[in-house]
Amino acid sequence: MIDDLYSLDIGNVVFSAACGGPCTEGCVTLGRIGTDAWALGDSKRPEAEPLRFTTAELTAAGIAPERFGLS
């Protein structure tokens, strides 16, 4: 279990996008930051710090990493 998701380095994380509509309006981005950890960003605001979640939290929110091409 990861105690502090915000202590994980995300400097080299590759983010993938999943768009619900036209990607010209921005997309949600997701990147794996650990074995059971994810960073969720917004392509419209790339300067904003991505939010971080465990796999269980993403699942509870209905967000599937597979939709982003991640597993």
C-alpha positions in Angstrom: 0.0 0.0 0.0 1.2 3.5 -0.9 1.0 5.9 2.1 1.6 9.1 0.2 0.8 9.2 -3.5 2.1 12.7 -3.8 5.6 11.7 -2.7 5.9 9.6 -5.9 8.0 11.3 -8.7 5.9 11.8 -11.9 8.7 13.6 -13.9 9.1 10.8 -16.4 5.5 9.5 -16.4 3.9 9.0 -19.9 0.3 10.1 -19.9 -2.3 8.7 -22.2 -5.5 10.5 -23.1 -9.1 9.3 -23.3 -11.6 11.6 -24.9 -15.4 11.5 -24.5 -15.9 13.8 -27.4 -13.8 15.9 -29.8 -10.2 16.0 -28.4 -10.0 19.6 -29.5 -11.8 20.5 -26.3 -9.4 18.7 -24.0 -9.1 15.2 -22.6 -8.5 13.5 -19.3 -5.0 12.1 -19.1 -3.8 9.1 -17.0 -0.4 7.8 -16.3 0.9 4.9 -14.1 3.1 6.3 -11.3 3.5 3.0 -9.3 2.4 -0.5 -9.0 -1.0 0.5 -7.6 -0.9 4.3 -8.3 -2.1 6.6 -11.0 -1.9 10.3 -11.9 -5.0 11.9 -13.5 -4.5 15.1 -15.4 -6.3 17.5 -17.7 -4.9 18.2 -21.2 -6.5 21.7 -21.1 -4.5 22.6 -18.1 -1.1 20.8 -18.5 0.5 23.1 -15.9 -1.9 21.9 -13.2 -0.6 19.2 -10.8 -2.3 15.9 -11.7 -4.5 14.3 -9.0 -3.3 10.9 -7.8 -5.3 7.8 -7.0 -4.9 4.2 -6.2 -6.3 1.5 -8.6 -9.1 0.9 -6.1 -10.0 4.6 -6.0 -10.1 4.8 -9.8 -12.3 1.7 -10.0 -14.7 3.1 -7.4 -14.9 6.3 -9.5 -15.7 4.2 -12.7 -12.4 5.1 -14.4 -10.8 2.2 -16.2 -7.1 2.4 -17.1 -7.9 0.2 -20.1 -9.8 3.0 -21.7 -6.6 4.9 -21.8 -4.7 2.0 -23.4 -3.1 1.2 -20.0 -3.4 -1.9 -17.8 
